Amino acid sequence: MLYRILLFICVLAVASCVNNKDYTLDSLTITPTEAVPIATGNISILDFASDKDSSYLKTYSDGLLYFSYSQTFASRGIRALFDKPANNKVSVSLDLPTGSLPPSTSDTPYGVTIYRQVNLDFSPAQLSEMLLKGGFVNYTVSLSQATNPTLPLELDISLTDVVDNTSQVPLSIATSVGNGSKPLNNYLIKMTNNSFNIKLDLILKKRTSTVFIPPNTKLNVTMTFDTDFAYIKGFFGDRTVSIPAQTVDLTVFNSSLGKTKVSFVQPVLKLSVLNDYGVPDEITFSTIEGSKAGATIPFQLNPSSPININAPATLGASATTNITVTNANAIINFAPSQLSYAGSTRINRGLSSGSNFLADTSQLHITMAAEVPLYGQVSGFSLSDTLAINLTSINQSSVISAALRVKGVNEIPLDVNMQLYLTDKNYKVIDSLFTTNQTLWVKASSVTGLGELASAGVSDQKFDLVTDKINKLFTSSYIIVKSRLNTPKDISGTPLNVKFKSSYKMKLDLGLLAKLNITAK
């Protein structure tokens, strides 16, 4: 220790000048000043992003950092237009001739065949094909007379245009009086303008005795179709679907930058529309704007509304349409906390025919993507870090006075104003180290004309501490460094555009210059 060396020198000096026969030296007091390290730490430019936003922070090959952010918005497509057909029912009533039916040893045709058409009426859409993944055909067969409810009749129903998608065999139902249902999964309905055919054949069952059919006997048939499709094809009509007004949170800048004023040089902001529908489509935005704290900024789009949306050529494929936000710089620098949008989508504009398709899973997704290089200007940015205190090498009782020495080497192109807070072991703040008239300032690095690091900023400062601050320093466990950062200015006072690279760091060394009271006996 320095004070021990000084003590030894003083003792030698005294010993050489004093005659031990005349004097007795009981003790010696000296007041050396000792430099004691308190804490050291490195703050990286990567620490600037909040934990919530760090996943958005990426690095270009040259080390330049950038935010890469995307968010897909809820949007309403045209799938809902085909959830339920307007008509899904067919009814048939057949008059049975009055008379007697003699015994028969076999089933025989009654000689009555009825053809009917089922129109699912998805108008104005005109469907030609529907593959079902579920649903049922439900049927009820009844007689309108009660005198002989057990007539030996069977109804054979053949859905000639509803075929198994694997075997291509038409769906058929054989039923007597009563009701039932049959599943429709994996059946393909072939239609002409929403319509398909069914055939009903009446069969007389074998019988051992004569059966009498009384007057006014009617056979009533009702069929309903509950469909759940995997895909549909046809012409879907000229139709418009609204995109309800929605507001979504944009946290990427709000979290990391908060109230910081920023100005980025080369941001890119775009919208992309991913379309699964095989139909000519266009989107019109009635509103699309960013907002924060009651202020708004509209998005300027290219192309402007209405925007033609690319469509896939085959079922199961998708097509993407990119939309440029021409005022990206203004929007990013505005740093909106929310995005609001509303509008509509229109299909088959001005068309009366065409070949359209969609799957039950088809959607139209609108995604906003931002790529923002950390290149520009920053004002009022806040940053904090925590350093552990180590003063075990010095005895507090021997300290007469002290000063804090702070050395900083800053590669980050930001001027830094700091305050240091003392905390206990639970990170509870005890006091600040600097008074209101003291300012800890670390100079920004100097940059080239392209905003890149030229040389690190160097700072070496000393701050006298009052007794109360010294005592609290010795009883504290940590120092929290809170910083306020701003981009540097040129000689004319204009803020510089600077680049932030992943390798840039600021090294901070804290030391205590302690004046000690040492007494040796």
C-alpha positions as CSV (number, residue, x, y, z in Angstrom):
1,M,0.0,0.0,0.0
2,L,1.1,3.5,-0.8
3,Y,0.7,4.9,2.7
4,R,3.0,2.1,4.1
5,I,5.7,3.1,1.7
6,L,5.4,6.7,2.7
7,L,5.4,5.7,6.4
8,F,8.6,3.8,5.9
9,I,10.3,6.7,4.2
10,C,9.2,9.1,6.9
11,V,10.5,6.8,9.6
12,L,13.9,6.6,7.9
13,A,14.0,10.3,7.5
14,V,13.2,11.0,11.1
15,A,15.6,8.3,12.3
16,S,18.4,9.9,10.4
17,C,17.8,13.4,12.0
18,V,16.9,12.6,15.6
19,N,19.3,11.7,18.3
20,N,17.6,8.8,20.2
21,K,19.4,9.9,23.3
22,D,17.4,13.2,23.4
23,Y,14.0,12.1,22.0
24,T,11.5,9.2,22.2
25,L,9.1,8.9,19.1
26,D,5.8,7.5,20.4
27,S,3.8,7.8,17.1
28,L,3.7,9.2,13.5
29,T,0.6,10.5,11.6
30,I,0.5,10.9,7.8
31,T,-2.3,11.8,5.3
32,P,-1.6,10.1,2.0
33,T,-4.0,10.0,-0.9
34,E,-4.8,6.6,-2.4
35,A,-6.6,5.7,-5.6
36,V,-9.0,2.8,-5.1
37,P,-11.0,1.2,-8.0
38,I,-14.7,1.1,-7.3
39,A,-16.3,-0.5,-10.4
40,T,-15.8,-0.9,-14.1
41,G,-18.2,-1.9,-16.9
42,N,-18.9,-1.9,-20.6
43,I,-22.1,-0.6,-22.1
44,S,-22.8,-2.0,-25.6
45,I,-24.9,-0.4,-28.2
46,L,-26.9,-3.7,-28.1
47,D,-28.1,-2.6,-24.6
48,F,-30.1,0.2,-26.2
49,A,-33.0,-2.1,-27.2
50,S,-35.5,-3.1,-24.6
51,D,-35.8,-6.8,-23.7
52,K,-39.1,-6.7,-25.5
53,D,-37.6,-5.4,-28.7
54,S,-34.2,-7.1,-28.8
55,S,-35.6,-9.9,-31.0
56,Y,-36.2,-7.3,-33.7
57,L,-32.6,-6.0,-33.6
58,K,-30.5,-7.5,-36.5
59,T,-27.0,-6.9,-37.9
60,Y,-25.9,-6.2,-41.4
61,S,-22.7,-7.8,-42.7
62,D,-20.8,-4.5,-42.1
63,G,-21.9,-4.5,-38.4
64,L,-24.6,-1.8,-38.8
65,L,-27.6,-2.6,-36.6
66,Y,-31.2,-2.3,-37.8
67,F,-34.7,-3.0,-36.6
68,S,-36.5,-5.7,-38.6
69,Y,-40.2,-5.7,-37.7
70,S,-43.3,-7.2,-39.2
71,Q,-46.9,-7.6,-38.0
72,T,-49.8,-9.3,-39.8
73,F,-53.2,-7.7,-39.3
74,A,-56.5,-9.4,-38.9
75,S,-58.4,-9.0,-42.2
76,R,-61.8,-10.2,-43.5
77,G,-61.7,-12.2,-46.7
78,I,-64.5,-13.5,-48.9
79,R,-64.6,-17.0,-47.4
80,A,-67.5,-15.9,-45.1
81,L,-69.7,-15.2,-48.2
82,F,-70.1,-19.0,-48.7
83,D,-70.7,-20.3,-45.2
84,K,-74.3,-21.1,-45.8
85,P,-76.3,-21.4,-49.0
86,A,-79.4,-19.3,-49.3
87,N,-81.4,-22.4,-50.2
88,N,-80.5,-25.9,-49.1
89,K,-83.9,-27.7,-49.3
90,V,-85.9,-29.7,-51.8
91,S,-89.5,-30.9,-51.3
92,V,-91.5,-33.4,-53.4
93,S,-95.1,-34.5,-53.1
94,L,-96.4,-37.4,-55.2
95,D,-100.0,-38.5,-55.5
96,L,-100.4,-42.3,-55.4
97,P,-103.2,-43.8,-57.5
98,T,-106.1,-45.2,-55.6
99,G,-106.5,-48.9,-55.9
100,S,-105.4,-52.4,-54.9
101,L,-101.9,-53.8,-55.1
102,P,-102.0,-57.6,-55.6
103,P,-99.5,-59.9,-53.9
104,S,-95.9,-60.0,-55.4
105,T,-93.0,-62.2,-54.7
106,S,-90.4,-59.6,-55.7
107,D,-89.7,-55.9,-55.6
108,T,-91.0,-54.0,-58.6
109,P,-90.7,-50.5,-59.9
110,Y,-93.9,-48.5,-59.3
111,G,-93.4,-46.8,-62.6
112,V,-92.8,-43.4,-61.2
113,T,-89.5,-41.6,-61.5
114,I,-89.1,-38.0,-60.4
115,Y,-86.3,-35.6,-61.3
116,R,-85.6,-32.6,-59.3
117,Q,-83.0,-29.9,-59.2
118,V,-81.4,-28.5,-56.0
119,N,-80.3,-24.9,-56.3
120,L,-78.0,-23.9,-53.4
121,D,-78.5,-20.3,-54.5
122,F,-75.1,-18.7,-53.6
123,S,-76.2,-15.8,-55.9
124,P,-74.7,-13.7,-57.3
125,A,-72.0,-16.4,-57.3
126,Q,-72.5,-19.2,-59.8
127,L,-70.7,-22.3,-58.5
128,S,-69.7,-25.2,-60.7
129,E,-67.9,-27.5,-58.2
130,M,-67.8,-28.0,-54.4
131,L,-65.7,-30.6,-52.6
132,L,-67.2,-31.4,-49.2
133,K,-65.2,-32.2,-46.2
134,G,-68.2,-32.7,-43.9
135,G,-71.9,-32.1,-43.6
136,F,-75.0,-34.3,-44.1
137,V,-78.0,-34.8,-46.4
138,N,-81.0,-35.1,-44.2
139,Y,-84.3,-36.7,-45.5
140,T,-87.8,-37.3,-44.3
141,V,-90.3,-39.5,-46.2
142,S,-94.0,-39.6,-45.0
143,L,-97.5,-40.5,-46.2
144,S,-100.3,-38.0,-45.9
145,Q,-103.0,-40.7,-45.1
146,A,-103.4,-42.6,-41.8
147,T,-105.5,-45.6,-42.7
148,N,-102.7,-47.7,-43.9
149,P,-99.4,-46.2,-42.8
150,T,-97.4,-49.3,-43.6
151,L,-97.7,-49.4,-47.4
152,P,-95.0,-51.6,-48.9
153,L,-93.1,-48.7,-50.5
154,E,-89.4,-47.8,-50.8
155,L,-87.9,-44.6,-52.2
156,D,-84.6,-44.9,-54.0
157,I,-82.9,-41.5,-54.1
158,S,-79.9,-41.0,-56.4
159,L,-77.9,-37.8,-56.3
160,T,-76.5,-38.2,-59.7
161,D,-74.3,-35.1,-59.5
162,V,-72.9,-35.8,-56.1
163,V,-70.2,-38.4,-56.5
164,D,-67.6,-39.9,-54.2
165,N,-64.4,-38.0,-54.9
166,T,-62.3,-41.2,-54.9
167,S,-64.6,-43.8,-56.6
168,Q,-66.8,-41.3,-58.6
169,V,-69.8,-43.3,-57.6
170,P,-73.0,-41.2,-57.1
171,L,-74.5,-40.9,-53.6
172,S,-77.6,-43.1,-53.2
173,I,-80.2,-43.5,-50.5
174,A,-82.8,-46.3,-50.2
175,T,-85.5,-45.5,-47.6
176,S,-89.0,-46.4,-46.5
177,V,-91.3,-44.1,-44.6
178,G,-89.3,-42.4,-41.9
179,N,-86.3,-40.1,-41.7
180,G,-82.5,-40.3,-41.7
181,S,-79.3,-38.7,-42.8
182,K,-76.1,-39.6,-44.7
183,P,-72.7,-38.0,-44.4
184,L,-71.3,-36.0,-47.3
185,N,-67.6,-35.9,-46.5
186,N,-65.4,-36.5,-49.5
187,Y,-68.3,-36.1,-51.9
188,L,-67.9,-33.8,-54.9
189,I,-71.0,-31.8,-56.0
190,K,-70.9,-30.9,-59.7
191,M,-73.1,-28.0,-60.4
192,T,-74.4,-25.7,-63.2
193,N,-75.0,-22.2,-61.8
194,N,-75.4,-23.5,-58.2
195,S,-77.7,-26.4,-59.3
196,F,-77.4,-30.1,-59.3
197,N,-79.8,-33.0,-60.1
198,I,-81.4,-35.7,-58.0
199,K,-83.6,-38.7,-59.1
200,L,-86.3,-40.4,-57.0
201,D,-87.6,-43.9,-57.9
202,L,-90.6,-45.4,-56.1
203,I,-90.3,-49.2,-55.6
204,L,-93.2,-51.6,-54.6
205,K,-91.8,-54.1,-52.1
206,K,-92.7,-57.8,-52.3
207,R,-95.9,-58.7,-50.4
208,T,-98.0,-61.8,-49.6
209,S,-101.4,-60.2,-49.6
210,T,-103.3,-57.5,-51.5
211,V,-102.7,-53.9,-50.3
212,F,-105.3,-51.2,-50.8
213,I,-104.2,-47.5,-51.4
214,P,-107.0,-45.2,-50.3
215,P,-107.9,-42.0,-52.0
216,N,-105.9,-38.8,-51.6
217,T,-102.8,-40.7,-50.5
218,K,-99.6,-38.6,-51.0
219,L,-96.0,-39.5,-50.6
220,N,-94.0,-36.5,-49.2
221,V,-90.3,-36.2,-49.5
222,T,-88.1,-33.5,-47.9
223,M,-84.4,-33.2,-48.2
224,T,-82.0,-30.6,-46.7
225,F,-78.3,-30.2,-47.3
226,D,-75.8,-29.2,-44.6
227,T,-72.5,-28.6,-46.4
228,D,-69.0,-28.0,-45.1
229,F,-66.8,-27.5,-48.1
230,A,-63.0,-28.1,-48.6
231,Y,-63.0,-25.9,-51.8
232,I,-65.4,-24.3,-54.3
233,K,-65.0,-23.3,-57.9
234,G,-67.1,-21.2,-60.3
235,F,-67.8,-17.5,-60.7
236,F,-68.1,-15.7,-57.4
237,G,-69.8,-12.5,-58.7
238,D,-68.9,-8.8,-58.5
239,R,-69.0,-8.3,-54.7
240,T,-67.6,-6.1,-52.0
241,V,-66.6,-7.1,-48.5
242,S,-65.8,-4.5,-45.8
243,I,-62.6,-4.6,-43.8
244,P,-63.8,-3.5,-40.4
245,A,-62.0,-0.6,-38.7
246,Q,-59.2,-2.0,-36.5
247,T,-56.4,-0.6,-34.4
248,V,-53.3,-2.6,-33.5
249,D,-50.4,-1.7,-31.2
250,L,-46.9,-1.0,-32.7
251,T,-44.5,-1.6,-29.8
252,V,-41.1,-1.7,-31.5
253,F,-40.3,2.0,-31.3
254,N,-42.5,2.8,-28.4
255,S,-40.7,0.3,-26.2
256,S,-37.1,1.0,-27.1
257,L,-37.3,4.7,-27.8
258,G,-40.1,5.8,-25.5
259,K,-40.2,9.6,-25.7
260,T,-36.9,9.8,-27.6
261,K,-36.7,12.0,-30.6
262,V,-35.3,10.1,-33.5
263,S,-34.5,10.8,-37.2
264,F,-33.5,7.9,-39.3
265,V,-31.9,8.3,-42.7
266,Q,-32.8,5.2,-44.7
267,P,-35.9,3.5,-43.2
268,V,-38.0,1.1,-45.4
269,L,-41.7,0.5,-44.7
270,K,-44.0,-1.6,-46.8
271,L,-47.2,-3.5,-46.8
272,S,-47.6,-6.9,-48.4
273,V,-50.8,-8.7,-49.2
274,L,-50.7,-12.5,-49.2
275,N,-53.8,-13.8,-51.2
276,D,-55.0,-17.4,-51.2
277,Y,-58.1,-16.6,-53.3
278,G,-58.1,-17.5,-57.0
279,V,-60.2,-14.4,-57.9
280,P,-59.5,-10.9,-59.3
281,D,-59.4,-8.7,-56.2
282,E,-58.7,-5.2,-55.2
283,I,-58.4,-3.4,-51.8
284,T,-59.4,0.1,-51.0
285,F,-58.1,1.6,-47.7
286,S,-60.5,4.3,-46.4
287,T,-58.2,4.8,-43.4
288,I,-54.6,3.7,-42.8
289,E,-52.6,5.9,-40.4
290,G,-50.2,5.8,-37.5
291,S,-51.0,7.5,-34.2
292,K,-49.6,8.4,-30.8
293,A,-50.8,10.6,-27.9
294,G,-53.6,12.0,-30.0
295,A,-51.5,12.8,-33.0
296,T,-51.8,11.0,-36.3
297,I,-49.9,10.6,-39.6
298,P,-51.5,9.0,-42.7
299,F,-49.7,6.4,-44.8
300,Q,-49.1,7.4,-48.4
301,L,-49.2,4.2,-50.5
302,N,-47.9,3.3,-53.9
303,P,-49.9,2.1,-55.7
304,S,-52.8,4.1,-54.2
305,S,-56.3,2.8,-53.5
306,P,-57.9,0.9,-55.1
307,I,-55.0,-1.6,-55.2
308,N,-55.1,-4.6,-57.5
309,I,-54.2,-7.7,-55.6
310,N,-52.3,-10.6,-57.4
311,A,-54.2,-13.9,-57.4
312,P,-52.8,-17.4,-57.4
313,A,-53.1,-19.5,-60.6
314,T,-53.9,-22.8,-58.9
315,L,-55.9,-24.0,-55.8
316,G,-53.6,-24.3,-52.8
317,A,-51.1,-21.6,-54.0
318,S,-50.8,-18.0,-52.9
319,A,-49.8,-14.7,-54.5
320,T,-48.1,-11.7,-53.0
321,T,-48.7,-8.0,-53.7
322,N,-46.1,-5.5,-52.4
323,I,-47.2,-2.0,-51.5
324,T,-44.7,0.7,-50.9
325,V,-45.2,3.3,-48.1
326,T,-43.7,6.4,-49.8
327,N,-43.6,8.5,-46.6
328,A,-41.8,5.8,-44.6
329,N,-39.2,8.3,-43.3
330,A,-41.8,10.6,-41.8
331,I,-43.8,7.7,-40.3
332,I,-40.7,6.0,-38.7
333,N,-39.5,9.3,-37.3
334,F,-43.0,10.0,-36.0
335,A,-42.6,6.6,-34.1
336,P,-46.3,5.7,-33.9
337,S,-47.5,3.5,-31.1
338,Q,-50.6,2.3,-33.0
339,L,-51.8,1.6,-36.5
340,S,-55.4,2.1,-37.5
341,Y,-57.0,0.9,-40.8
342,A,-60.3,0.3,-42.4
343,G,-61.5,-0.3,-46.0
344,S,-63.0,-2.9,-48.3
345,T,-62.0,-5.6,-50.7
346,R,-63.9,-6.1,-54.0
347,I,-63.8,-9.2,-56.2
348,N,-64.5,-9.5,-60.0
349,R,-64.9,-5.8,-60.5
350,G,-67.0,-5.2,-63.6
351,L,-67.0,-8.9,-64.6
352,S,-70.0,-11.1,-65.4
353,S,-68.1,-14.5,-65.7
354,G,-64.9,-16.1,-64.9
355,S,-63.2,-19.1,-63.2
356,N,-62.7,-18.5,-59.5
357,F,-61.7,-20.8,-56.7
358,L,-61.1,-20.8,-53.0
359,A,-60.4,-23.3,-50.2
360,D,-62.1,-23.3,-46.9
361,T,-58.7,-22.2,-45.4
362,S,-58.1,-19.4,-47.9
363,Q,-57.4,-16.0,-46.4
364,L,-56.2,-12.6,-47.4
365,H,-53.4,-11.4,-45.1
366,I,-52.1,-7.9,-44.8
367,T,-48.6,-7.6,-43.3
368,M,-46.6,-4.4,-42.4
369,A,-42.8,-4.8,-42.5
370,A,-40.3,-2.2,-41.4
371,E,-36.5,-2.3,-41.8
372,V,-34.9,0.6,-40.1
373,P,-31.0,0.9,-40.1
374,L,-29.7,2.6,-36.9
375,Y,-28.4,5.5,-38.9
376,G,-29.5,9.0,-38.1
377,Q,-30.0,11.3,-35.1
378,V,-31.1,10.7,-31.5
379,S,-32.1,13.2,-28.9
380,G,-33.1,12.5,-25.3
381,F,-32.4,8.7,-25.3
382,S,-32.2,7.1,-21.8
383,L,-30.0,4.2,-20.9
384,S,-29.2,2.5,-17.6
385,D,-26.7,-0.1,-16.4
386,T,-25.8,-1.5,-13.0
387,L,-22.2,-1.9,-11.6
388,A,-21.2,-3.8,-8.5
389,I,-19.2,-1.8,-5.8
390,N,-15.9,-3.2,-4.4
391,L,-14.2,-1.1,-1.7
392,T,-12.8,-4.0,0.4
393,S,-9.2,-2.8,-0.1
394,I,-9.7,0.3,2.1
395,N,-10.7,1.0,5.7
396,Q,-13.5,3.5,5.8
397,S,-12.5,4.8,9.2
398,S,-9.2,6.1,7.8
399,V,-10.8,8.2,5.1
400,I,-10.6,12.0,5.8
401,S,-12.0,13.1,2.4
402,A,-12.6,11.6,-1.0
403,A,-13.3,12.4,-4.6
404,L,-14.8,10.3,-7.3
405,R,-12.7,9.8,-10.5
406,V,-14.5,8.7,-13.6
407,K,-12.8,7.7,-16.8
408,G,-14.7,6.9,-20.0
409,V,-13.7,5.6,-23.4
410,N,-16.7,5.9,-25.7
411,E,-17.0,4.4,-29.2
412,I,-20.7,5.1,-29.4
413,P,-21.4,8.3,-31.4
414,L,-23.6,9.8,-28.6
415,D,-22.7,12.4,-26.0
416,V,-23.6,11.0,-22.6
417,N,-24.8,12.9,-19.5
418,M,-24.8,10.6,-16.4
419,Q,-26.1,10.4,-12.9
420,L,-24.9,7.6,-10.5
421,Y,-27.3,6.2,-8.0
422,L,-26.2,4.2,-4.9
423,T,-28.3,1.1,-4.0
424,D,-28.4,-1.5,-1.3
425,K,-28.0,-5.2,-2.1
426,N,-31.7,-5.3,-3.1
427,Y,-31.2,-2.5,-5.7
428,K,-33.1,0.0,-3.6
429,V,-31.8,3.5,-4.3
430,I,-30.1,5.1,-1.3
431,D,-28.8,8.3,-2.8
432,S,-27.3,9.9,-5.9
433,L,-23.5,10.5,-6.0
434,F,-23.7,13.8,-7.9
435,T,-25.2,17.1,-6.6
436,T,-27.3,19.2,-8.9
437,N,-24.4,21.4,-9.9
438,Q,-22.2,18.4,-10.9
439,T,-22.4,16.9,-14.4
440,L,-20.8,13.7,-15.5
441,W,-20.3,14.0,-19.2
442,V,-18.7,11.4,-21.6
443,K,-17.8,12.8,-25.0
444,A,-19.2,11.0,-28.1
445,S,-16.9,9.3,-30.5
446,S,-15.9,11.3,-33.6
447,V,-17.3,10.1,-36.9
448,T,-16.4,10.2,-40.6
449,G,-18.5,11.9,-43.2
450,L,-20.4,8.6,-43.6
451,G,-21.3,8.6,-39.9
452,E,-18.9,5.8,-39.0
453,L,-16.5,5.6,-36.1
454,A,-13.3,7.6,-36.5
455,S,-12.0,7.7,-32.9
456,A,-13.4,7.1,-29.5
457,G,-14.4,9.9,-27.2
458,V,-12.2,10.1,-24.0
459,S,-13.3,11.6,-20.7
460,D,-11.4,11.9,-17.3
461,Q,-13.2,13.8,-14.5
462,K,-12.9,14.2,-10.8
463,F,-15.8,15.0,-8.4
464,D,-15.3,15.9,-4.7
465,L,-17.6,14.0,-2.4
466,V,-19.1,15.3,0.8
467,T,-18.9,13.2,4.0
468,D,-22.5,12.0,3.7
469,K,-21.9,10.7,0.2
470,I,-18.7,8.9,1.2
471,N,-20.5,7.1,4.1
472,K,-23.3,6.0,1.8
473,L,-20.8,4.8,-0.8
474,F,-19.2,2.5,1.7
475,T,-22.5,1.0,2.7
476,S,-23.8,0.5,-0.8
477,S,-23.7,-2.7,-2.9
478,Y,-24.3,-1.3,-6.4
479,I,-24.1,1.8,-8.6
480,I,-26.9,2.3,-11.1
481,V,-25.7,4.4,-14.1
482,K,-28.5,6.4,-15.7
483,S,-27.6,8.1,-18.9
484,R,-29.1,10.7,-21.2
485,L,-27.7,10.5,-24.7
486,N,-27.7,12.7,-27.8
487,T,-26.0,12.6,-31.1
488,P,-23.1,15.1,-31.4
489,K,-23.2,18.3,-33.4
490,D,-20.9,19.7,-36.0
491,I,-19.1,23.1,-35.6
492,S,-22.2,24.9,-36.8
493,G,-24.4,23.2,-34.1
494,T,-26.2,20.9,-36.5
495,P,-26.7,17.3,-35.2
496,L,-24.7,14.7,-37.2
497,N,-26.2,11.6,-38.8
498,V,-24.3,8.7,-37.2
499,K,-24.2,5.0,-37.5
500,F,-24.6,2.5,-34.7
501,K,-22.7,-0.8,-35.1
502,S,-22.8,-3.9,-33.0
503,S,-19.1,-3.6,-32.0
504,Y,-19.4,-0.1,-30.5
505,K,-19.0,0.1,-26.7
506,M,-18.5,2.6,-23.9
507,K,-16.1,1.6,-21.1
508,L,-16.6,3.3,-17.8
509,D,-14.1,3.1,-14.9
510,L,-15.0,4.5,-11.4
511,G,-12.4,5.1,-8.8
512,L,-12.1,6.7,-5.4
513,L,-9.3,9.1,-4.6
514,A,-9.2,8.8,-0.8
515,K,-7.2,11.0,1.5
516,L,-6.3,8.8,4.5
517,N,-5.4,9.5,8.1
518,I,-2.7,7.0,9.0
519,T,-1.1,6.9,12.5
520,A,1.8,4.6,13.2
521,K,3.1,3.9,16.7
